[in-house]
Every structure is written in structure tokens, then in C-alpha cells.
Amino acid sequence: MPDLWLALAPAYCIGLLTATIAEIAITPRPRFLQRTIIAWQIHLGVWTLLFAAELLLWQRPWFAAANGFALMLLLVVISNVKQQLMREPFVFMDFEYFTDLLRHPRLYLPFFGIGRTVILLGLFFFAVYLALMLENSLIQELGWHNFIISVAVLLLLAGALLKRNAPAMSFSANADLKQHGFLTCIWAYALAERKPAHFVGKEWKALADALPTGAAAPHMVLVQSESFFDARPVHESVNSDVYAWWDELRKASWIHGNLDVPARGANTVRTEFAVLSGLSEAEQGVYRFNPYRKMDFSTLPTLPRAMKRAGYQTICIHPYSANFYRRNHVFPSLGFDEFIDIRAFTHAPRCGPYVSDVAVASMVKQLLETAKEPLFIFVITMENHGPLHYEQVMDADRARYHQTPPPAGLDDLTVYLRHIENAGKMCRELQAALTAADRPSRLCWYGDHVAIMPKVYAATEFDSGTTNYSIWHSDDNKHQPQQRKLQASELGLALLRSSV
């Protein structure tokens, strides 16, 4: 037994030291000296659990330590990339994106970097080869019995260290990281997500009961336009004509303004769920990071459930895979009667790699033309989804979407504006279809988050994560529109209030 612990202790301690030092490279940097004893205890427990798992897998203590450290470095790199793009570090819920990366590589891999991914995979397999060649297995040296005892002791130690409750978290990811450290936050968020949530009900039912009925019940189309925001403040070269459709919509709207969204650059479902549920980030707690993972929606009051109560047929249109973010399971629980996904757009035109916004508008138009009851249609577009830097920019694009020649480094913005022009075509087609409908109509248009354009923002020093929204009535365009800043959690309620 002394030989066993002599073989394990140096690798365990050096691995712990290097994994702890790795946190220095995370942005924002944790405050080591101000960390509580409980936070350090959780940190030690998580490392012990990781080391035990690596040892069980590879049977080589030095490689277990090195691989644990390499995993830590990988998470640090990913966290810093996420921080650069989304102003948020890696959190426990992000582990799910590793499986999404395999199913939807184009949505994730380009942002991390294909070259960086290939290098890391190559280094990993080379390290495995070296470990198998240079380090003997503990099973061969000490036997199965002693090996199993060592792993069991490590697991018992990890269990004892992790038995204490984790420190209280604010679920403001940057603040928690600085205060408690990376591994402690990973563990604490995982525990918090397992606890049942209790939410305060909103006024959905009262508003639904107050809606007009019969022929006066308006169609309602809610458009979550991918990465939409008014990008004219980003740089003075942006051609304002690209947003002419948006200016017209705002002038004819019932209410419009800036929209505070809980996502930046990605994590669409955060804004999506806030709009559909009316729940703020504070009310969602730990579920704010990916509400579709673990939440129970069976009794949750939501916008589509309120529309069903008011006699509406509720439909979601999303020209992408239905299982992305588990929407195929979540949306029926939220109150949608029908979910139209990418299978309905097999032959639809693309603009870039995704189904065009105009094709989505055609689908909405078909539904409106054949409707026998009031419709609530929630549209989640895809055309303007990145990575924008994968699309080609021509000189004609720069001339079309900029009123003065843009400086170098703004090509992502040019691509973005090209898709904004198509979003405008979609919006105008929807307005025309809703105006021609046999009942009054409402159109609510908003952006889920600003686009991922880190080079553009760095070059222009643009630093806003706010998007825009507008609620338009087909039957009331003569009044003075209200301008008001809203939270994403207030938008669905505002749509209903605009109709009662």
C-alpha cells in the first residue's frame, strides 16, 4: 500500500497545483486570496473527483493528472472564447454544447476555430500515445486489488469534500467566477439546476380573457428575427436605406423601442423563453443559462398557453432542426399546437447556408390564407445566423450596404447588412399578408441578441448588447406610436396588452 500512495500522491498534488494555476488565465480572473474555505473545499473535491475518473479510465496517475490539467486548459480556452464573443464565461450548462457540436458543427466550430480544434485533437491523441508507451499501468505494477482500492479511496475523499453545500451563487456568471473560482462555480451551478424551481405566475390568463373574440380576434405573428438589431450606430458608413423598412414599421407601430435581452451573440433560447414565459433572469435563477434543459413547463403560464385559452391555434415556425435546444419536446409543453421545422422547407431557397427569411414569410402567408380561426404564429428565423465571416463579400456589397467606403475589418458587418435587407423584405411581406387577412392582425418583431462580430466591435468600439422591437397593428396606424424600452420578459405581455 505505501508503494501505491507513493505512486499516486505526487501526480495528484502536481495535477491539483497546475489545475489551480490554470484559473489565472480565465477572464475574468478569480480572486484567489478572497475565496472562502468552502469554495476551496469544493475546488479540491471537484479536482479529486476528476483525478479519480481519469485514473479509472487510464490507470496511469501521471497521465491522469496531465489529462485533467489539459481538460482544465481546454475549458479555460473555451471560456475565454465565449467571454470574447458573449461577455460570459463557461458555465455548467455549456457542457451540453459538446454534443450539439457533433450534431450541428457549423453553428459552433467556426467560432472556436477549426485549426485550433484540429491542433488540440492532434495533441490529445499524441499525448495518449506517449502515455501508453512511457507510463506503466498501475494494474500491471500493483494488481487489480490495490488499483480498485486507490480509486475507491479517491472517490470517498471527493464525496467527503463535496458533501458540504456549495457557496450561495448570484447566477451572475462573471461575478460568481471572480468570487468563487471556476471549478466551484461549475459544481455549484450543477447542483442548483437539480433543485425544483418555483415561479410566480404572470397575468397571461387575465390578458387572454380580455382579448377580442370572434371575427374581431386578431391574428398575432411574433417574429424572433435572428441577430436583429439596428446596426447603424455601429459605424457611420452603414447605409441607412438598409433599415428603411424598420423606420417605416416603427412609425406605424403601436409601440417600439430598445429591448434588453438576456443573451449576447448566441444563446437564443434565453431571449426566446423570456418572451414566451414573461420570466426575468432573476426569476429564472440558474435556469436562465438554458431554460430548456431541466425546467418543468407543465404548469407554467406562458404566452402560447394564454393564446390557446383565448381560442387561438398556436403554431411555431423554425426553419432548422426541431431537436435543436430540445424544442420538439419543449414547445408542446409551452402550449404550441404545431411545430413547423426544417422538414417543411426542403425545397425552400437559401440565403447563405440557411433558409431565407423570405421563404419563411411565404410559409406564414400560406397559414394566414387558409386559417379558419385566429392564429398565433411564433417565427424563429435562421438566415442571419453566423458565422458571418464564412460568407463572401464583394465590392458591390460594400457599395450597396455602406454610404461611404467602409474601413478594413468590417466585412462581417457588410454580410450582416445583406441579411438585414432580406429581413426587411420578410417584414414587408408579412405586413401585406396581415393587412389582407379577413380579421385584424398584430405583428411583433424583435431581435434575440446582437450578432457575433467581434472584429467589427473591436474596430468601432461598439459595446451595446441591446436589440430592438416593434409591435404593429394592421387596423390602427394613425395614432402616435409609443417609444419605450422593455425587458425581453415584458415583450409578450406588451403584445397582449396592445390588443385588449
KOLKELO-756425 format. One line per 2 residues: number of its first residue (from 1); for each residue y, x, z negated of C-alpha. Coordinates in nm, 2 decimals. Each point is the difference from the previous one (the first is absolute). Layout:
N
NUM> Y,X,Z  ...
***
This chain:
500
1> 0.00,0.00,0.00  0.26,0.28,-0.07
3> -0.06,0.12,0.36  0.07,-0.35,0.12
5> 0.34,-0.03,-0.18  0.08,0.36,0.10
7> -0.05,-0.10,0.36  0.21,-0.32,-0.03
9> 0.29,0.08,-0.23  0.19,0.25,0.22
11> -0.02,-0.21,0.31  0.10,-0.32,-0.20
13> 0.30,0.17,-0.17  0.13,0.17,0.31
15> -0.04,-0.31,0.20  0.19,-0.20,-0.26
17> 0.28,0.26,0.00  0.04,0.01,0.38
19> -0.02,-0.38,0.03  0.28,-0.03,-0.26
21> 0.21,0.26,0.17  -0.04,-0.18,0.32
23> 0.22,-0.28,-0.14  0.29,0.23,0.02
25> 0.00,-0.06,0.38  0.03,-0.38,-0.02
27> 0.32,-0.17,0.07  0.15,-0.11,-0.24
29> -0.12,0.27,-0.23  -0.16,-0.12,-0.32
31> 0.16,0.11,-0.33  -0.27,0.20,-0.16
33> 0.17,0.08,-0.33  0.10,-0.36,-0.06
35> -0.34,-0.15,0.06  -0.17,-0.18,-0.29
37> -0.32,0.11,-0.16  -0.17,-0.32,0.13
39> 0.11,0.09,0.35  -0.14,0.35,-0.03
41> -0.33,-0.15,-0.14  -0.03,-0.23,0.30
43> 0.08,0.29,0.23  -0.28,0.21,-0.16
45> -0.24,-0.29,0.01  0.06,-0.07,0.37
47> -0.05,0.37,0.09  -0.33,0.01,-0.21
49> -0.13,-0.31,0.18  0.09,0.15,0.34
51> -0.16,0.33,-0.09  -0.32,-0.17,-0.12
53> -0.02,-0.20,0.32  0.05,0.31,0.22
55> -0.26,0.19,-0.21  -0.25,-0.28,0.04
57> 0.06,0.00,0.38  0.00,0.38,0.07
59> -0.19,0.15,-0.31  0.24,0.30,0.03
61> 0.26,0.02,-0.28  0.25,0.23,0.18
63> -0.02,-0.21,0.32  0.04,-0.31,-0.21
65> 0.32,0.14,-0.15  0.12,0.12,0.34
67> -0.07,-0.33,0.16  0.16,-0.19,-0.27
69> 0.31,0.21,0.03  -0.01,-0.04,0.38
71> -0.01,-0.38,-0.04  0.29,0.02,-0.23
73> 0.20,0.20,0.25  -0.09,-0.25,0.28
75> 0.13,-0.28,-0.21  0.32,0.19,-0.07
77> 0.05,0.06,0.37  -0.06,-0.37,0.08
79> 0.22,-0.10,-0.29  0.29,0.22,0.13
81> -0.04,-0.14,0.35  0.01,-0.35,-0.14
83> 0.30,0.09,-0.20  0.18,0.13,0.30
85> -0.07,-0.31,0.21  0.00,-0.27,-0.26
87> 0.18,0.14,-0.31  -0.31,-0.06,-0.21
89> -0.28,0.23,-0.13  -0.37,-0.06,0.05
91> -0.14,-0.27,-0.24  -0.35,-0.11,-0.08
93> 0.01,-0.29,0.25  0.06,0.24,0.28
95> -0.36,0.12,-0.02  -0.09,-0.31,0.20
97> 0.19,0.14,0.30  -0.26,0.28,0.04
99> -0.24,-0.27,0.13  0.28,-0.16,0.20
101> 0.06,0.34,0.16  -0.36,-0.02,0.14
103> 0.04,-0.36,0.12  0.36,0.03,0.13
105> 0.07,0.37,0.06  0.31,-0.05,0.22
107> 0.19,-0.18,-0.28  -0.04,0.29,-0.25
109> -0.12,0.33,0.15  0.31,0.09,0.21
111> 0.22,-0.02,-0.31  -0.21,0.25,-0.19
113> -0.04,0.21,0.30  -0.31,0.04,0.22
115> 0.03,0.38,0.00  0.03,0.01,-0.38
117> -0.31,-0.23,-0.03  -0.21,0.22,0.23
119> 0.09,0.31,-0.19  -0.08,-0.16,-0.34
121> -0.33,-0.13,0.12  -0.09,0.35,0.15
123> 0.09,0.17,-0.32  -0.21,-0.24,-0.20
125> -0.31,0.05,0.20  0.05,0.37,0.00
127> 0.03,-0.01,-0.38  -0.32,-0.20,-0.03
129> -0.18,0.26,0.22  0.13,0.29,-0.22
131> -0.09,-0.18,-0.32  -0.36,-0.06,0.12
133> -0.03,0.35,0.11  0.17,0.19,-0.29
135> -0.06,-0.21,-0.31  -0.34,-0.09,-0.13
137> -0.09,-0.35,-0.11  -0.01,-0.05,-0.38
139> -0.33,-0.19,0.05  -0.16,0.31,0.15
141> 0.14,0.22,-0.28  -0.05,-0.22,-0.30
143> -0.22,-0.28,0.10  0.05,-0.38,0.04
145> -0.02,-0.07,-0.38  0.29,0.23,-0.09
147> 0.21,-0.11,0.30  -0.03,-0.37,-0.09
149> 0.09,0.08,-0.36  0.32,0.18,0.12
151> 0.11,-0.29,0.22  -0.08,-0.25,-0.27
153> 0.21,0.19,-0.26  0.29,0.03,0.24
155> -0.02,-0.38,0.07  -0.01,-0.07,-0.38
157> 0.30,0.22,-0.05  0.19,-0.17,0.28
159> -0.09,-0.34,-0.15  0.13,0.10,-0.34
161> 0.33,0.13,0.14  0.05,-0.31,0.22
163> -0.09,-0.25,-0.27  0.36,-0.01,-0.13
165> 0.23,-0.25,0.17  0.22,0.17,0.27
167> 0.37,0.03,-0.07  0.21,-0.31,0.08
169> 0.11,0.01,0.36  0.32,-0.14,0.16
171> -0.17,-0.02,0.34  0.31,0.17,0.15
173> -0.22,0.26,0.16  0.25,0.29,0.01
175> 0.11,-0.05,-0.36  -0.36,-0.03,-0.13
177> -0.10,0.32,0.19  0.29,0.20,-0.15
179> -0.07,-0.13,-0.35  -0.39,0.00,-0.02
181> -0.13,0.22,0.28  -0.20,-0.06,0.31
183> -0.36,-0.03,-0.13  0.11,-0.21,-0.29
185> 0.18,-0.24,0.22  -0.30,-0.03,0.24
187> -0.22,-0.10,-0.30  0.25,-0.23,-0.16
189> 0.07,-0.19,0.32  -0.37,-0.04,0.06
191> -0.05,-0.15,-0.35  0.30,-0.23,0.03
193> -0.12,-0.14,0.33  -0.32,-0.11,-0.17
195> 0.18,-0.23,-0.25  0.05,-0.37,0.09
197> 0.35,-0.09,0.10  0.21,-0.29,-0.11
199> 0.28,-0.12,0.21  0.28,-0.24,-0.06
201> 0.00,-0.29,0.25  0.28,-0.05,0.25
203> 0.17,-0.32,0.12  -0.21,-0.02,0.31
205> -0.14,-0.35,-0.08  0.34,-0.15,-0.08
207> 0.15,0.13,0.32  -0.30,-0.11,0.21
209> 0.03,-0.35,-0.14  0.37,-0.01,0.09
211> -0.06,0.09,0.37  0.07,-0.27,0.27
213> -0.31,-0.19,0.11  -0.13,-0.16,0.32
215> 0.19,0.08,0.31  0.28,0.16,-0.20
217> -0.23,0.27,-0.14  0.11,0.32,0.17
219> -0.23,0.26,0.16  0.04,0.32,-0.19
221> -0.06,0.34,0.16  0.02,0.30,-0.23
223> 0.00,0.34,0.18  -0.07,0.32,-0.17
225> 0.13,0.24,0.27  -0.17,0.34,-0.03
227> 0.24,0.26,-0.13  0.31,-0.21,0.09
229> 0.34,0.09,-0.13  0.34,0.04,0.15
231> 0.00,0.36,0.10  0.36,0.02,0.12
233> 0.11,0.17,-0.33  -0.25,0.27,0.06
235> 0.20,0.17,0.27  0.32,-0.08,0.19
237> -0.16,0.05,0.33  -0.22,-0.31,-0.03
239> 0.09,-0.25,0.27  0.11,-0.32,-0.18
241> -0.12,-0.21,0.30  -0.36,0.06,-0.12
243> 0.08,-0.22,-0.30  0.20,-0.26,0.19
245> -0.29,-0.25,-0.06  0.01,0.07,-0.37
247> 0.38,-0.05,-0.02  -0.04,-0.33,0.18
249> -0.28,-0.11,-0.24  0.21,0.09,-0.30
251> 0.31,-0.19,0.12  -0.22,-0.31,0.06
253> -0.19,0.03,-0.33  0.00,-0.20,-0.31
255> -0.02,0.32,-0.21  -0.04,0.37,0.08
257> 0.05,0.34,-0.16  -0.16,0.31,-0.13
259> -0.35,-0.02,-0.14  -0.12,0.22,-0.29
261> -0.36,0.07,0.08  -0.27,0.17,-0.23
263> -0.12,0.23,0.28  0.14,0.28,0.20
265> -0.15,0.12,0.33  -0.34,-0.16,-0.07
267> -0.19,-0.22,-0.24  0.09,-0.31,0.19
269> -0.21,-0.22,-0.24  0.24,0.06,-0.28
271> 0.29,-0.18,0.17  -0.24,-0.25,0.16
273> -0.15,-0.10,-0.33  0.34,-0.01,-0.17
275> 0.13,-0.25,0.26  -0.31,-0.21,-0.01
277> -0.04,-0.01,-0.38  0.36,0.02,-0.13
279> -0.12,0.27,-0.25  0.23,0.30,-0.06
281> -0.13,0.35,-0.05  0.06,-0.03,-0.38
283> -0.21,-0.32,-0.01  -0.28,0.15,0.21
285> -0.03,0.31,-0.23  -0.27,0.24,0.12
287> -0.10,-0.24,0.28  0.33,0.08,0.18
289> -0.16,0.30,0.17  -0.25,-0.20,0.19
291> -0.02,-0.36,-0.11  -0.28,-0.09,0.24
293> -0.25,0.24,-0.18  -0.08,-0.17,-0.33
295> 0.22,-0.30,-0.06  -0.14,-0.35,-0.06
297> 0.18,-0.24,0.24  -0.20,-0.32,-0.09
299> 0.27,-0.16,-0.21  0.30,0.20,0.11
301> 0.29,-0.22,0.13  0.09,0.13,0.35
303> 0.22,-0.10,0.29  -0.29,-0.09,0.23
305> -0.17,-0.20,-0.27  0.33,-0.19,-0.06
307> 0.02,-0.07,0.38  -0.35,-0.15,-0.01
309> 0.11,-0.22,-0.28  0.29,-0.12,0.21
311> -0.24,-0.10,0.28  0.03,0.31,0.22
313> -0.27,0.18,0.20  0.03,0.36,-0.11
315> -0.07,0.28,0.25  0.03,0.38,-0.01
317> 0.02,0.20,0.32  -0.06,0.38,-0.02
319> -0.09,0.18,0.32  -0.21,0.26,-0.18
321> -0.34,0.02,-0.17  -0.04,-0.28,-0.25
323> -0.18,0.22,-0.26  0.30,0.24,-0.03
325> 0.12,-0.04,-0.35  -0.28,-0.25,-0.05
327> 0.22,-0.27,0.14  -0.30,-0.19,0.14
329> -0.11,-0.05,-0.37  0.35,-0.03,-0.16
331> 0.18,-0.24,0.23  -0.23,-0.30,-0.04
333> 0.05,0.05,-0.38  0.38,0.00,0.05
335> -0.01,-0.33,0.17  -0.04,0.06,0.38
337> -0.21,-0.24,0.20  -0.03,0.24,0.30
339> 0.03,0.37,0.06  0.05,0.11,0.36
341> -0.07,0.37,0.04  -0.04,0.26,0.27
343> -0.30,-0.19,0.15  0.24,-0.25,0.14
345> 0.20,0.27,0.18  -0.28,0.17,0.19
347> 0.19,-0.02,0.33  0.35,-0.01,-0.14
349> 0.25,0.26,0.13  0.07,0.31,-0.22
351> 0.32,0.18,-0.06  -0.10,0.34,-0.11
353> -0.34,-0.01,-0.18  0.04,-0.35,-0.15
355> 0.02,-0.36,0.12  0.36,-0.07,0.12
357> 0.23,-0.22,-0.20  0.05,-0.22,0.31
359> -0.37,-0.07,0.01  0.01,-0.11,-0.36
361> 0.29,-0.23,0.08  -0.21,-0.16,0.28
363> -0.27,-0.08,-0.25  0.25,-0.17,-0.24
365> 0.14,-0.20,0.29  -0.35,-0.12,0.09
367> -0.06,-0.12,-0.35  0.33,-0.18,-0.01
369> -0.06,-0.18,0.33  -0.34,-0.14,-0.12
371> 0.09,-0.07,-0.36  -0.06,-0.36,-0.12
373> 0.13,0.07,-0.35  0.26,0.23,-0.15
375> -0.09,0.37,0.01  0.06,0.29,-0.23
377> -0.06,0.31,0.20  0.01,0.34,-0.16
379> 0.02,0.28,0.26  -0.07,0.37,-0.08
381> 0.10,0.21,0.31  -0.14,0.34,0.09
383> 0.19,0.13,0.30  0.25,0.22,-0.19
385> -0.27,0.15,-0.23  0.00,0.38,0.01
387> -0.06,0.28,0.05  0.31,-0.01,0.22
389> -0.02,0.37,0.08  -0.32,-0.06,0.21
391> 0.20,-0.20,0.26  0.18,0.17,0.29
393> 0.38,-0.02,0.04  0.17,0.02,0.34
395> 0.36,0.08,0.08  0.04,-0.36,0.11
397> -0.10,-0.11,-0.35  0.27,0.21,-0.15
399> 0.26,-0.14,0.24  -0.12,-0.36,-0.07
401> -0.02,0.00,-0.37  0.29,0.23,-0.09
403> 0.37,-0.05,0.09  0.06,0.38,-0.02
405> -0.26,0.28,0.06  -0.20,0.03,-0.33
407> -0.04,0.34,-0.16  -0.34,0.18,0.01
409> -0.24,-0.13,-0.26  0.06,-0.37,0.05
411> -0.28,-0.08,0.24  -0.19,-0.21,-0.26
413> 0.31,-0.22,-0.04  0.01,-0.04,0.38
415> -0.36,-0.12,0.00  0.08,-0.23,-0.29
417> 0.29,-0.16,0.18  -0.22,-0.06,0.31
419> -0.22,-0.22,-0.22  0.30,-0.16,-0.17
421> 0.11,-0.12,0.35  -0.35,-0.17,0.04
423> 0.03,-0.15,-0.35  0.32,-0.16,0.12
425> -0.18,-0.15,0.30  -0.26,-0.14,-0.23
427> 0.27,-0.15,-0.23  0.18,-0.17,0.29
429> -0.32,-0.14,0.14  -0.09,-0.14,-0.35
431> 0.35,-0.16,-0.03  -0.04,-0.16,0.34
433> -0.35,-0.14,-0.08  0.12,-0.13,-0.34
435> 0.30,-0.16,0.15  -0.22,-0.18,0.26
437> -0.25,-0.12,-0.27  -0.03,-0.37,-0.08
439> 0.12,0.05,-0.35  0.27,0.22,-0.17
441> -0.10,0.36,-0.07  0.07,0.30,-0.22
443> -0.03,0.36,0.10  0.00,0.27,-0.27
445> 0.01,0.36,0.13  -0.02,0.31,-0.23
447> -0.12,0.36,-0.01  -0.28,0.11,-0.22
449> 0.14,0.36,-0.04  0.21,0.26,0.18
451> -0.18,0.20,0.26  -0.16,0.34,-0.06
453> 0.25,0.24,0.16  0.03,0.30,-0.24
455> 0.15,0.24,0.26  0.26,-0.26,0.10
457> 0.10,-0.08,-0.36  0.02,0.37,-0.09
459> 0.22,0.07,0.31  0.23,-0.30,-0.07
461> -0.02,0.00,-0.39  -0.08,-0.37,0.02
463> -0.16,-0.10,-0.33  -0.03,-0.38,-0.03
465> -0.33,-0.18,-0.04  0.15,-0.35,0.04
467> -0.09,-0.23,0.29  0.16,-0.32,0.13
469> -0.09,-0.37,0.02  0.14,-0.32,0.15
471> -0.10,-0.37,-0.03  0.09,-0.21,0.30
473> -0.01,-0.38,0.05  -0.05,-0.15,0.34
475> 0.19,-0.31,-0.10  0.29,0.14,-0.20
477> 0.20,0.28,0.17  0.36,-0.12,-0.07
479> 0.04,0.09,-0.36  0.13,0.33,-0.13
481> -0.30,0.22,-0.08  -0.04,0.14,-0.35
483> -0.04,0.38,-0.04  -0.20,0.10,-0.31
485> -0.21,0.29,-0.10  -0.35,-0.11,-0.10
487> -0.31,0.15,-0.16  -0.32,-0.03,0.22
489> -0.14,-0.22,-0.28  0.29,-0.25,0.05
491> -0.03,-0.04,0.38  -0.28,-0.25,0.02
493> 0.17,-0.22,-0.26  0.32,0.03,0.19
495> -0.18,-0.13,0.32  -0.11,-0.31,-0.18
497> 0.34,-0.06,-0.17  0.16,0.02,0.34
499> -0.20,-0.31,0.10  0.02,-0.23,-0.30
***
